[in-house]
Amino acid sequence: MKKGIIAFALAMAMALCTAGAGFAAKVTCTVDSVDGDKVIMTCEKADKMKAGDKVKVTLPSKGAAVEGC
């Protein structure tokens, strides 16, 4: 009985954690210019954003080796 309750609790915790990731939108942008701390970008689906929105930008990794078979 206790194993079932623990399994259910873990399943609910996992479901809640993955549900939060589903709310994040994915927009692809291209950097047009950089002037000091200001960056001008052209984005697909830019109509879904508005001034003041917080965004997360990931920088491309340079020199990272991609290995395969």
C-alpha positions in Angstrom: 0.0 0.0 0.0 2.8 2.4 0.9 4.6 1.7 -2.4 1.5 2.6 -4.3 1.1 5.9 -2.5 4.8 6.7 -3.1 4.6 5.8 -6.8 1.5 7.9 -7.2 3.2 10.9 -5.4 6.3 10.6 -7.6 4.1 10.3 -10.8 2.2 13.5 -9.8 5.4 15.4 -9.1 6.8 14.4 -12.5 3.6 15.4 -14.2 3.6 18.8 -12.6 7.3 19.4 -13.5 6.8 18.5 -17.2 3.5 20.5 -17.4 5.5 23.8 -16.7 7.8 23.2 -19.7 4.8 23.0 -22.0 3.9 26.6 -21.4 7.2 28.0 -22.8 6.9 29.2 -26.4 9.6 28.6 -29.0 10.4 31.4 -31.4 13.3 31.3 -33.8 15.2 34.5 -34.3 18.1 35.8 -36.3 20.4 38.5 -34.9 20.6 41.4 -37.3 22.9 43.8 -35.4 24.5 44.4 -32.0 25.2 47.9 -30.7 26.7 47.7 -27.1 24.0 46.1 -25.0 21.2 46.4 -27.5 20.5 43.5 -30.0 18.3 43.8 -33.0 16.7 40.5 -34.1 14.2 39.3 -36.7 12.0 36.6 -35.3 9.4 34.3 -36.7 6.0 34.6 -34.9 7.0 38.0 -33.6 3.4 39.0 -33.4 3.0 36.8 -30.3 5.5 39.0 -28.4 5.0 42.4 -26.9 7.3 45.0 -25.4 8.4 44.1 -21.9 8.2 40.3 -22.4 11.0 38.4 -20.7 12.8 36.1 -23.1 15.6 33.5 -22.7 18.4 33.6 -25.3 20.8 30.7 -25.7 24.1 31.4 -27.4 25.4 28.9 -30.0 28.3 26.8 -28.7 31.4 27.4 -30.8 33.9 24.6 -31.3 31.7 21.9 -29.7 32.6 18.6 -31.1 29.7 16.5 -32.4 30.7 12.8 -32.4 28.8 10.0 -34.0 29.2 6.6 -35.4 
